[in-house]
Amino acid sequence: MEQTEAGWHLDAGDWWNRMRSEKRTTLEMLGWRGEFAAYFKNLNRPDLIPARISVQFRTSYRILTTGGEIPAEVTGRFINPIHPGVELPKVGDWVGVQIFEQEQKAIIHELLPRSSKISRKVPDRKTEEQIMAANIDEIFIVHGLDLPVNLNRMERFQSLVSGSGASPVYVFNKSDLLGDTDLIKEEMRSGTPVLIVSAKKPDGLDSLKEFIKPCRTYAFIGASGVGKSTIINSLVGEEIFRTNEVRSSDGRGRHTTSHRELVMMPGGGLLIDTPGMREMQVWDSGAPLADAFADIFEYSESCRFSDCRHTTEKDCGVKKAVEEGRLEKARYEHFLKLEKELSYLRSRQDQWSRMEQKRRDKILHRAIKRYYKDK
C-alpha cells in the first residue's frame, strides 16, 4: 500500500500491469459490451478513449484501459454545482477519457449510462443515494459461518440488490467452521443461488470459481469480517486487499477495506470489493421486494384487492398463509417492516429531490445574474 497525490492506493495497479505484460488486455476483458460501444460511438468524440473506473478517491480516480491502470481526474463540470444532474463516476463505471502520455494521467470527460448499479441510503439522517458500484452482472451477498445465520440481515441485503439490474447470489464463507452445511441451503427460501465456500481451504472456492465467467463483473457485499477481501485475494492468487482477523469476542471485522476497488482475475472475470457494512440502509430503486420475498408475492396473488398492503384488508392471501402456518410470522413481520421502511424512504426521496432542485435553481439563477452584471 502506498500513498499518492490521489490518496491511499493498494498495489493493484502494479499487479494489473504485471498481468498485462503476460497477455494483451482488451476492452471486452474489462466488461465492454455492445450498448457501451453504441453510446460511445454516438458521442462523436475522436479525442476520447473508453476506460473503466477501478478506484475512486473523492474526485480523483484510477482507471483501467487496454494500456494498463493510470490515475485520472474529472473535468470541472462534474463538480460544478451549476450543472444539475451531473454525477461523479463510481467504481465500475465506463467513462470517456483523454490521455496525457507525458504526464501519465487522464482527464474524464464523459460518463456512459450504467447497465446496473447497487445503491444504499447514506448511513446518516440525510436522504441521499450512495452508489456502491456500477455495471455489475452478479452480486455476491457474503455471510460468515463463524456467526449464526441472520436471515433478516440476508433478506435486507437482497432487498438492496433488488432493482439494481444485477442478479443476487448468496455466498456462505468459512464452511470449515461448520459441520453440516446442507441446513444452510434449506433455510434460504428465496430461490436465489446459494454457494458454500471456504477461502482458507485449497479447494474451498471451486464452486465460486465455476460461477465466475470471463468478461463479467461481480461485486461482493456483506458485513465486516465475513471474508470478502480474503475470497478475492484467493481468487486472484495474490494479496490485492489487506485483511485482518475478526475479533474473537463478537466475530466482528475491522473495516479492513476502506474503499471500493475493481480487479481482474487471471482467468477472466472482474471483481469489486466493498467495505463492510455495519449499518445497511436500503435505498428505494422503484423495484418491489419480490426477489427476497418470492413466496410472499406468490401468496399475494390470491389477495382480494390488487393494492393490498397485507395488514388490515379482508381476504388477504398473505395473512391467510400466516394463519395456516404456510408462512412464518417472523418472516411476514420482517417483510412488513421493510415495506414500511421503503414507503417512508420514498416520501423522503421525493421531498429531498424537490429541495435539491430548488437549491440548484438558486445557484444557476445567481450565476446567470452575476454573468450579466459582470458583462
C-alpha positions as CSV (number, residue, x, y, z in Angstrom):
1,M,0.0,0.0,0.0
2,E,1.4,3.4,-1.0
3,Q,0.3,7.0,-0.6
4,T,-0.1,9.1,-3.8
5,E,-1.5,12.5,-4.5
6,A,-4.8,10.8,-5.1
7,G,-4.8,9.2,-1.7
8,W,-4.0,5.8,-0.4
9,H,-3.7,3.2,-3.1
10,L,-3.3,-0.6,-2.8
11,D,-0.8,-2.1,-5.2
12,A,-3.4,-3.3,-7.6
13,G,-2.0,-1.1,-10.3
14,D,1.4,-2.8,-10.3
15,W,-0.3,-6.2,-10.3
16,W,-2.5,-5.2,-13.2
17,N,0.5,-4.1,-15.3
18,R,2.3,-7.3,-14.5
19,M,-0.7,-9.3,-15.6
20,R,-1.0,-7.3,-18.8
21,S,2.7,-8.0,-19.7
22,E,1.7,-11.6,-19.9
23,K,-1.4,-11.2,-22.1
24,R,-2.8,-8.3,-24.0
25,T,-5.8,-6.7,-22.3
26,T,-8.9,-5.9,-24.5
27,L,-11.9,-3.8,-23.7
28,E,-14.1,-6.9,-23.8
29,M,-11.9,-8.4,-21.0
30,L,-12.8,-5.3,-19.0
31,G,-16.5,-5.8,-19.4
32,W,-17.1,-3.7,-22.6
33,R,-20.3,-4.6,-24.4
34,G,-22.4,-3.5,-27.3
35,E,-24.6,-1.0,-25.5
36,F,-21.5,0.8,-24.2
37,A,-19.9,0.8,-27.7
38,A,-23.0,2.2,-29.3
39,Y,-23.3,5.1,-26.9
40,F,-19.6,5.9,-27.1
41,K,-19.8,6.0,-30.9
42,N,-22.7,8.4,-30.7
43,L,-20.6,10.8,-28.6
44,N,-18.6,11.5,-31.7
45,R,-15.5,12.4,-29.7
46,P,-12.4,11.0,-31.5
47,D,-10.2,12.7,-28.9
48,L,-11.5,10.3,-26.2
49,I,-11.0,6.6,-25.5
50,P,-13.1,4.3,-23.3
51,A,-11.8,3.4,-19.8
52,R,-13.3,1.8,-16.7
53,I,-13.1,3.2,-13.2
54,S,-11.2,0.9,-10.9
55,V,-10.7,3.1,-7.8
56,Q,-12.3,6.3,-6.6
57,F,-10.8,8.8,-4.1
58,R,-13.4,11.6,-3.8
59,T,-12.9,13.4,-7.2
60,S,-9.7,11.6,-8.2
61,Y,-9.6,8.1,-9.7
62,R,-7.6,5.3,-11.1
63,I,-8.9,3.9,-14.4
64,L,-8.3,0.7,-16.4
65,T,-7.6,0.9,-20.1
66,T,-6.1,-1.5,-22.7
67,G,-2.8,0.1,-21.8
68,G,-2.9,-0.5,-18.1
69,E,-4.1,1.3,-15.0
70,I,-3.4,5.1,-14.7
71,P,-4.5,8.0,-12.4
72,A,-7.3,10.2,-13.7
73,E,-9.3,13.3,-12.7
74,V,-12.7,14.7,-13.7
75,T,-13.4,17.9,-15.6
76,G,-14.9,20.8,-13.7
77,R,-18.5,20.2,-14.9
78,F,-18.6,17.0,-12.7
79,I,-18.0,19.0,-9.5
80,N,-19.5,22.4,-10.5
81,P,-22.9,22.9,-8.7
82,I,-24.4,24.9,-11.6
83,H,-24.6,21.7,-13.7
84,P,-27.7,19.8,-12.4
85,G,-27.9,16.1,-12.9
86,V,-24.2,15.6,-13.5
87,E,-22.9,13.0,-11.1
88,L,-19.4,11.7,-10.3
89,P,-18.3,8.4,-11.8
90,K,-18.3,5.4,-9.5
91,V,-16.2,2.2,-9.4
92,G,-17.2,0.0,-12.3
93,D,-18.4,2.9,-14.5
94,W,-17.4,3.3,-18.1
95,V,-16.1,6.7,-19.0
96,G,-14.6,8.6,-22.0
97,V,-11.1,9.9,-21.2
98,Q,-8.4,12.0,-22.7
99,I,-4.9,10.5,-22.1
100,F,-1.9,12.7,-21.4
101,E,1.0,10.3,-22.1
102,Q,3.8,12.7,-20.9
103,E,2.1,13.3,-17.6
104,Q,0.9,9.6,-17.3
105,K,-2.6,10.7,-16.4
106,A,-6.1,11.0,-17.9
107,I,-8.9,13.5,-17.7
108,I,-12.5,12.1,-17.5
109,H,-14.9,14.0,-19.9
110,E,-17.9,11.7,-20.3
111,L,-19.8,9.2,-18.1
112,L,-21.5,6.4,-20.0
113,P,-25.0,5.2,-19.0
114,R,-25.0,2.4,-16.5
115,S,-26.4,-1.1,-17.2
116,S,-26.8,-1.6,-13.5
117,K,-25.9,-0.1,-10.1
118,I,-26.2,-1.1,-6.5
119,S,-27.1,1.7,-4.1
120,R,-27.9,2.2,-0.4
121,K,-29.1,5.2,1.6
122,V,-26.2,7.1,3.1
123,P,-25.6,6.0,6.7
124,D,-26.9,9.1,8.4
125,R,-30.1,11.2,8.6
126,K,-29.7,12.5,5.0
127,T,-31.9,11.1,2.4
128,E,-29.3,10.6,-0.3
129,E,-28.3,7.8,-2.6
130,Q,-24.8,6.2,-2.2
131,I,-23.8,4.3,-5.3
132,M,-21.6,1.5,-4.2
133,A,-20.7,0.1,-7.7
134,A,-21.9,0.2,-11.3
135,N,-22.2,-2.1,-14.3
136,I,-22.3,-5.3,-12.3
137,D,-23.7,-8.6,-13.6
138,E,-23.9,-10.6,-10.3
139,I,-23.7,-9.5,-6.7
140,F,-22.3,-11.9,-4.1
141,I,-24.0,-11.4,-0.7
142,V,-21.4,-12.9,1.7
143,H,-22.1,-14.2,5.2
144,G,-19.5,-15.7,7.5
145,L,-20.4,-19.1,9.1
146,D,-18.4,-18.2,12.2
147,L,-21.6,-16.5,13.4
148,P,-25.3,-17.7,13.3
149,V,-27.1,-17.1,10.1
150,N,-29.2,-14.0,10.3
151,L,-32.0,-14.4,7.8
152,N,-33.3,-10.9,8.4
153,R,-29.9,-9.4,7.5
154,M,-29.6,-11.6,4.4
155,E,-33.1,-10.5,3.3
156,R,-32.1,-6.8,3.8
157,F,-29.1,-7.3,1.7
158,Q,-31.1,-9.0,-1.0
159,S,-33.6,-6.1,-0.9
160,L,-30.6,-3.9,-1.5
161,V,-29.9,-5.9,-4.7
162,S,-33.5,-5.8,-5.9
163,G,-33.9,-3.4,-8.7
164,S,-30.1,-3.0,-9.2
165,G,-30.1,-4.7,-12.6
166,A,-27.8,-7.4,-11.2
167,S,-28.5,-10.9,-10.1
168,P,-28.0,-11.9,-6.4
169,V,-26.1,-14.9,-5.2
170,Y,-25.7,-16.0,-1.5
171,V,-22.1,-16.9,-0.6
172,F,-21.6,-18.5,2.9
173,N,-17.9,-18.4,3.7
174,K,-15.9,-20.2,6.4
175,S,-17.6,-23.6,5.8
176,D,-14.6,-25.2,7.5
177,L,-16.1,-23.9,10.8
178,L,-19.4,-25.6,10.3
179,G,-20.1,-29.3,10.1
180,D,-23.5,-29.7,8.3
181,T,-23.8,-27.1,5.6
182,D,-26.9,-28.6,4.0
183,L,-29.1,-26.9,6.6
184,I,-28.0,-23.5,5.3
185,K,-29.4,-24.1,1.8
186,E,-32.7,-25.4,3.4
187,E,-33.0,-22.1,5.4
188,M,-32.8,-19.9,2.4
189,R,-36.3,-19.5,0.9
190,S,-36.0,-17.0,-2.0
191,G,-34.7,-19.4,-4.7
192,T,-31.5,-17.3,-5.0
193,P,-28.4,-19.5,-5.8
194,V,-26.5,-20.5,-2.6
195,L,-22.8,-21.2,-2.6
196,I,-21.0,-22.7,0.4
197,V,-17.3,-21.9,0.4
198,S,-14.1,-21.6,2.5
199,A,-11.4,-19.2,1.5
200,K,-9.0,-20.9,3.8
201,K,-9.2,-24.4,2.2
202,P,-7.2,-25.2,-1.0
203,D,-10.4,-26.3,-2.9
204,G,-12.8,-24.3,-0.9
205,L,-13.6,-21.8,-3.6
206,D,-14.2,-24.3,-6.5
207,S,-17.9,-23.7,-6.7
208,L,-17.4,-19.9,-6.8
209,K,-14.7,-20.2,-9.4
210,E,-17.1,-22.2,-11.6
211,F,-19.7,-19.4,-11.2
212,I,-17.4,-16.6,-12.4
213,K,-17.2,-16.2,-16.1
214,P,-14.7,-14.1,-18.2
215,C,-15.7,-10.5,-19.2
216,R,-18.4,-10.3,-16.5
217,T,-18.4,-8.2,-13.4
218,Y,-19.1,-9.4,-9.8
219,A,-19.4,-7.3,-6.7
220,F,-19.0,-8.6,-3.1
221,I,-21.2,-7.1,-0.3
222,G,-21.7,-8.1,3.3
223,A,-20.9,-7.1,6.9
224,S,-17.4,-6.6,8.2
225,G,-15.3,-9.7,8.8
226,V,-17.2,-12.1,6.6
227,G,-14.1,-12.6,4.4
228,K,-14.9,-10.7,1.2
229,S,-11.3,-9.5,0.7
230,T,-9.9,-12.9,1.6
231,I,-12.1,-14.5,-1.0
232,I,-11.0,-12.1,-3.7
233,N,-7.3,-12.5,-2.8
234,S,-7.7,-16.3,-3.1
235,L,-9.5,-16.0,-6.4
236,V,-6.8,-13.7,-7.8
237,G,-4.0,-15.7,-6.3
238,E,-2.3,-12.7,-4.8
239,E,-2.9,-10.4,-1.8
240,I,-4.5,-7.5,-3.6
241,F,-6.5,-6.4,-0.5
242,R,-5.2,-6.2,3.1
243,T,-7.1,-8.4,5.5
244,N,-7.3,-8.7,9.3
245,E,-8.6,-11.4,11.6
246,V,-12.0,-10.8,13.2
247,R,-12.4,-10.2,16.9
248,S,-12.9,-13.4,18.8
249,S,-15.3,-11.7,21.3
250,D,-18.0,-10.9,18.8
251,G,-16.8,-12.1,15.4
252,R,-16.9,-8.5,14.0
253,G,-14.4,-7.3,11.4
254,R,-12.4,-4.1,11.5
255,H,-13.3,-2.5,8.1
256,T,-10.0,-3.5,6.5
257,T,-11.3,-2.5,3.1
258,S,-11.8,1.3,3.2
259,H,-12.8,1.9,-0.4
260,R,-14.2,0.1,-3.4
261,E,-11.9,-1.3,-6.0
262,L,-12.2,-3.3,-9.2
263,V,-9.6,-6.0,-10.1
264,M,-9.4,-8.8,-12.7
265,M,-9.0,-12.5,-12.2
266,P,-6.1,-14.0,-14.2
267,G,-8.5,-16.3,-16.0
268,G,-11.0,-13.5,-16.6
269,G,-13.9,-12.1,-14.6
270,L,-13.8,-8.7,-12.8
271,L,-14.3,-8.5,-9.1
272,I,-15.3,-5.5,-6.9
273,D,-14.6,-5.5,-3.2
274,T,-16.7,-3.2,-1.0
275,P,-16.2,-2.0,2.6
276,G,-18.1,-4.0,5.2
277,M,-21.5,-2.5,6.2
278,R,-22.5,-2.5,9.8
279,E,-25.3,-0.1,9.1
280,M,-27.2,-1.3,6.0
281,Q,-30.0,1.1,5.0
282,V,-31.9,0.1,1.9
283,W,-32.5,2.6,-1.0
284,D,-35.7,2.6,-3.0
285,S,-34.9,1.8,-6.6
286,G,-38.5,1.6,-7.5
287,A,-38.4,-2.3,-7.6
288,P,-40.5,-4.4,-5.3
289,L,-39.1,-6.9,-2.8
290,A,-40.1,-9.8,-5.0
291,D,-36.6,-11.3,-5.2
292,A,-36.1,-11.5,-1.4
293,F,-39.8,-12.5,-0.7
294,A,-40.8,-14.5,-3.7
295,D,-43.1,-16.7,-1.5
296,I,-45.0,-13.7,-0.1
297,F,-45.6,-12.3,-3.5
298,E,-46.9,-15.7,-4.6
299,Y,-49.4,-15.7,-1.7
300,S,-50.4,-12.1,-2.5
301,E,-51.8,-13.2,-5.9
302,S,-54.8,-14.6,-4.1
303,C,-55.5,-11.3,-2.2
304,R,-58.9,-9.8,-2.8
305,F,-57.5,-6.3,-3.6
306,S,-54.7,-5.7,-6.1
307,D,-53.2,-2.9,-3.9
308,C,-53.5,-5.0,-0.7
309,R,-51.0,-3.9,2.0
310,H,-51.4,-7.3,3.8
311,T,-52.2,-5.6,7.2
312,T,-55.9,-4.9,7.8
313,E,-57.5,-5.8,4.5
314,K,-60.1,-8.5,4.2
315,D,-59.4,-11.7,2.2
316,C,-55.7,-11.2,2.2
317,G,-53.8,-14.2,0.8
318,V,-50.6,-13.4,2.7
319,K,-52.3,-13.1,6.1
320,K,-54.2,-16.4,5.4
321,A,-50.8,-18.1,4.7
322,V,-49.6,-16.9,8.1
323,E,-52.8,-18.1,9.9
324,E,-52.5,-21.6,8.2
325,G,-48.8,-21.9,9.1
326,R,-47.6,-21.9,5.5
327,L,-45.7,-18.6,6.1
328,E,-43.7,-17.9,9.2
329,K,-45.0,-15.0,11.3
330,A,-41.5,-13.6,11.8
331,R,-40.8,-13.5,8.1
332,Y,-44.2,-11.9,7.5
333,E,-43.4,-9.2,10.1
334,H,-39.9,-8.6,8.7
335,F,-41.5,-8.1,5.2
336,L,-43.9,-5.5,6.6
337,K,-41.1,-3.7,8.3
338,L,-39.1,-3.4,5.1
339,E,-42.1,-2.3,3.2
340,K,-42.8,0.4,5.8
341,E,-39.2,1.5,5.6
342,L,-39.2,1.7,1.8
343,S,-42.5,3.6,1.9
344,Y,-41.1,6.2,4.3
345,L,-37.9,6.4,2.2
346,R,-39.9,7.1,-1.0
347,S,-41.6,10.1,0.6
348,R,-38.3,11.4,1.9
349,Q,-36.7,10.9,-1.5
350,D,-39.4,12.9,-3.2
351,Q,-39.0,15.7,-0.7
352,W,-35.2,15.7,-1.0
353,S,-35.5,15.8,-4.8
354,R,-37.7,18.9,-4.7
355,M,-35.3,20.6,-2.2
356,E,-32.3,19.7,-4.3
357,Q,-33.8,21.0,-7.5
358,K,-34.7,24.3,-5.7
359,R,-31.2,24.6,-4.5
360,R,-29.7,24.1,-7.9
361,D,-32.2,26.6,-9.5
362,K,-31.0,29.2,-7.0
363,I,-27.3,28.5,-7.8
364,L,-28.0,28.7,-11.5
365,H,-30.0,32.0,-11.1
366,R,-27.2,33.6,-9.1
367,A,-24.6,32.5,-11.7
368,I,-26.7,34.0,-14.6
369,K,-27.3,37.2,-12.7
370,R,-23.5,37.5,-11.9
371,Y,-22.7,36.9,-15.6
372,Y,-24.9,39.7,-16.9
373,K,-23.7,42.0,-14.1
374,D,-20.0,41.5,-14.9
375,K,-20.8,41.8,-18.6
